[in-house]
Amino acid sequence: MSPHLLYEPHHDGSPLYLDDDTPALGGVVSVRVRTWSGDPVSAMWVRTTHDAEPVFHPCAVVERDGDTVWWEAGLPVHNPVTHYRFLLASGGAAEQQR
């Protein structure tokens, strides 16, 4: 395993990254992503769908712990199973998304 993988953005759905693994419909679950302080990530969004349309929810930096940066977003729960992905941007790409 390359040591560089330790510096990749990470989210695994465990309680450290997802505050409620069985949220109620209509509720909001907090999702977190860990990045390395040296990563060029300047903005992040959670992408999901609502009524088959893509929706992006902004993430915010909520904690800096040494070399770790924690990002968090509120994800509305519209269905019993909610699929989501993260969109990361750096530099100019982040400015274009705003």
Backbone bond lengths (Angstrom), bond angles and torsions (degrees), N, CA, C in turn:
res aa  C-N    CA-C-N  psi(-1)  N-CA   C-N-CA  omega(-1)  CA-C   N-CA-C  phi
1 M - - - 1.455 - - 1.524 108.58 -
2 S 1.290 115.91 133.35 1.454 121.41 178.91 1.522 110.28 -72.54
3 P 1.323 119.04 136.37 1.467 120.00 177.65 1.522 112.14 -64.23
4 H 1.329 117.00 -18.79 1.456 120.18 179.94 1.526 112.16 -66.91
5 L 1.326 118.32 -22.53 1.459 120.60 178.49 1.522 111.69 -64.79
6 L 1.330 117.28 -22.71 1.457 120.19 177.64 1.521 111.50 -64.78
7 Y 1.327 116.55 -19.81 1.455 120.95 -177.32 1.524 113.19 -101.77
8 E 1.313 117.62 8.55 1.456 121.22 178.61 1.533 109.63 -79.54
9 P 1.344 118.62 146.33 1.467 120.29 173.48 1.524 109.31 -55.45
10 H 1.341 116.60 145.44 1.459 119.38 -174.40 1.522 111.74 -141.11
11 H 1.332 114.96 138.00 1.466 124.75 171.71 1.515 105.57 -153.12
12 D 1.328 118.14 126.30 1.469 118.73 -177.46 1.526 114.79 -125.85
13 G 1.323 119.29 4.67 1.455 120.63 177.05 1.515 114.39 81.13
14 S 1.330 117.94 1.43 1.465 120.71 176.78 1.528 109.31 -75.43
15 P 1.340 118.64 169.47 1.470 120.84 -179.13 1.533 114.28 -56.52
16 L 1.314 118.25 -24.45 1.461 120.57 177.16 1.534 111.62 -68.71
17 Y 1.332 116.74 -26.22 1.461 122.09 -175.14 1.531 113.42 -111.10
18 L 1.318 117.15 -13.08 1.463 122.71 -176.97 1.522 106.90 -139.32
19 D 1.334 118.11 115.82 1.464 118.61 -171.20 1.527 114.57 -74.68
20 D 1.325 118.51 -14.71 1.466 121.14 179.02 1.520 108.03 -151.25
21 D 1.335 117.33 114.88 1.474 118.82 -177.51 1.525 113.05 -85.24
22 T 1.327 118.03 -4.05 1.467 121.91 174.67 1.530 109.39 -137.08
23 P 1.326 118.01 63.67 1.466 119.92 -177.82 1.519 111.78 -70.68
24 A 1.319 115.64 154.99 1.463 121.29 178.71 1.523 109.87 -76.54
25 L 1.329 115.79 146.33 1.465 120.15 174.87 1.521 109.22 -57.83
26 G 1.311 116.08 137.40 1.459 121.10 -178.07 1.513 113.32 87.22
27 G 1.315 116.74 -8.05 1.454 120.95 178.75 1.516 112.21 -86.99
28 V 1.304 115.17 -174.84 1.458 122.18 177.87 1.523 107.42 -129.20
29 V 1.315 116.27 132.35 1.461 121.54 177.43 1.528 107.94 -111.44
30 S 1.326 115.97 139.84 1.465 120.51 176.53 1.512 109.21 -87.29
31 V 1.331 115.69 127.60 1.461 121.50 176.44 1.524 107.89 -114.74
32 R 1.332 115.80 140.51 1.461 121.13 -176.97 1.518 110.37 -124.98
33 V 1.315 115.54 149.94 1.459 123.62 176.31 1.519 107.25 -130.92
34 R 1.321 115.47 139.84 1.463 121.01 177.52 1.525 108.20 -105.90
35 T 1.340 116.48 129.50 1.455 121.27 172.75 1.521 107.88 -124.73
36 W 1.299 115.13 166.42 1.456 122.58 177.21 1.520 108.13 -89.76
37 S 1.318 117.87 144.30 1.463 120.98 -177.06 1.526 112.42 -60.27
38 G 1.330 118.28 -23.62 1.457 121.44 178.44 1.511 114.35 -86.15
39 D 1.336 117.90 -6.08 1.463 120.80 177.59 1.522 109.69 -65.48
40 P 1.316 118.33 145.16 1.467 120.79 -179.55 1.530 112.81 -82.34
41 V 1.324 118.45 23.15 1.465 121.80 -177.91 1.528 109.30 -73.03
42 S 1.330 116.34 121.95 1.460 120.22 179.39 1.530 112.42 -114.95
43 A 1.328 117.06 -11.92 1.462 121.73 177.43 1.525 108.33 -158.60
44 M 1.339 114.75 154.44 1.464 119.64 -179.02 1.528 108.87 -150.62
45 W 1.334 115.49 146.27 1.452 122.54 176.47 1.527 109.13 -135.01
46 V 1.338 115.66 154.65 1.461 121.61 169.40 1.525 105.75 -99.59
47 R 1.333 115.99 127.71 1.464 121.03 178.69 1.514 108.57 -105.39
48 T 1.317 115.76 129.83 1.455 121.97 175.08 1.525 107.21 -143.06
49 T 1.293 117.35 -175.21 1.464 120.24 176.62 1.520 109.38 -124.98
50 H 1.306 114.97 148.32 1.467 122.12 173.31 1.520 106.10 -135.53
51 D 1.306 116.50 120.78 1.468 121.73 -175.24 1.527 110.88 52.81
52 A 1.339 115.76 43.62 1.468 125.26 175.93 1.530 113.61 68.27
53 E 1.323 117.88 10.69 1.457 121.72 177.70 1.522 109.29 -108.33
54 P 1.331 117.84 136.38 1.468 119.32 178.46 1.527 111.22 -68.03
55 V 1.326 114.60 139.17 1.460 122.28 178.83 1.514 107.58 -131.94
56 F 1.328 117.26 138.54 1.458 122.60 179.98 1.523 109.34 -117.09
57 H 1.331 116.34 129.19 1.459 122.58 178.14 1.526 107.73 -113.86
58 P 1.336 118.41 125.43 1.460 120.03 -176.63 1.527 112.49 -68.87
59 C 1.304 114.94 143.40 1.467 122.15 173.35 1.531 107.59 -100.33
60 A 1.310 115.60 153.50 1.463 121.14 177.05 1.519 108.75 -129.62
61 V 1.311 115.61 149.39 1.462 120.05 173.87 1.523 107.00 -71.62
62 V 1.336 116.46 124.08 1.460 120.74 -178.45 1.523 113.05 -111.81
63 E 1.338 116.13 -14.84 1.465 118.61 -178.47 1.523 109.78 -162.14
64 R 1.301 114.73 143.93 1.468 122.35 171.13 1.514 106.06 -123.44
65 D 1.332 115.21 119.22 1.459 121.30 -175.67 1.524 108.25 -126.33
66 G 1.327 116.90 90.72 1.457 120.13 -176.58 1.512 110.18 65.12
67 D 1.333 116.64 -119.92 1.470 121.88 179.14 1.521 113.18 -87.85
68 T 1.326 118.04 2.79 1.461 122.15 -176.54 1.521 110.67 -104.90
69 V 1.335 115.42 134.99 1.462 121.94 174.64 1.525 106.99 -116.34
70 W 1.326 117.01 126.77 1.460 122.20 179.85 1.518 109.57 -104.25
71 W 1.336 115.71 126.31 1.458 123.83 176.96 1.522 108.11 -108.70
72 E 1.332 117.41 146.62 1.462 120.48 -178.65 1.523 110.58 -144.09
73 A 1.331 114.98 146.68 1.469 121.55 175.76 1.518 108.89 -144.32
74 G 1.325 115.66 154.36 1.456 121.58 172.39 1.512 109.07 -91.58
75 L 1.324 116.20 127.61 1.460 121.73 -178.39 1.531 108.97 -113.78
76 P 1.340 118.42 111.58 1.463 120.68 177.79 1.532 110.67 -64.09
77 V 1.318 115.35 141.44 1.465 121.26 -178.44 1.524 108.08 -105.28
78 H 1.351 115.34 104.73 1.466 121.05 -177.52 1.522 112.84 -102.42
79 N 1.333 117.44 -17.91 1.461 122.28 -177.36 1.528 109.17 -136.37
80 P 1.329 118.44 159.13 1.463 120.52 177.56 1.532 112.76 -58.04
81 V 1.325 117.04 -33.14 1.464 121.72 174.62 1.529 106.38 -119.22
82 T 1.321 115.89 120.93 1.456 121.05 -178.45 1.519 108.88 -116.89
83 H 1.310 116.62 115.17 1.462 121.25 178.16 1.521 108.46 -89.31
84 Y 1.335 115.44 143.30 1.457 119.58 179.33 1.516 110.05 -151.61
85 R 1.315 114.18 158.40 1.462 123.21 176.98 1.512 107.31 -140.47
86 F 1.313 115.89 165.46 1.459 120.76 178.74 1.521 109.52 -111.78
87 L 1.317 115.70 138.91 1.455 122.83 174.39 1.522 106.59 -111.54
88 L 1.324 115.84 119.54 1.452 121.81 179.31 1.509 108.66 -109.59
89 A 1.320 116.42 141.42 1.456 121.29 179.10 1.518 108.99 -132.99
90 S 1.325 114.41 156.45 1.457 119.17 176.88 1.518 109.08 -135.05
91 G 1.306 116.09 146.86 1.461 122.37 174.86 1.504 114.98 49.52
92 G 1.335 116.32 -124.49 1.455 122.86 -176.43 1.515 113.75 -59.46
93 A 1.333 117.92 -33.30 1.466 120.33 179.75 1.522 110.48 -63.01
94 A 1.327 117.44 -36.16 1.462 120.74 179.37 1.523 110.09 -67.25
95 E 1.316 117.76 -39.28 1.464 121.27 179.96 1.519 110.79 -65.37
96 Q 1.337 118.36 -35.23 1.453 121.80 -179.58 1.527 111.12 -69.50
97 Q 1.345 118.83 -29.86 1.458 122.60 -177.25 1.520 113.00 -78.67
98 R 1.320 118.02 -18.11 1.477 120.47 -174.72 1.490 112.64 -76.29
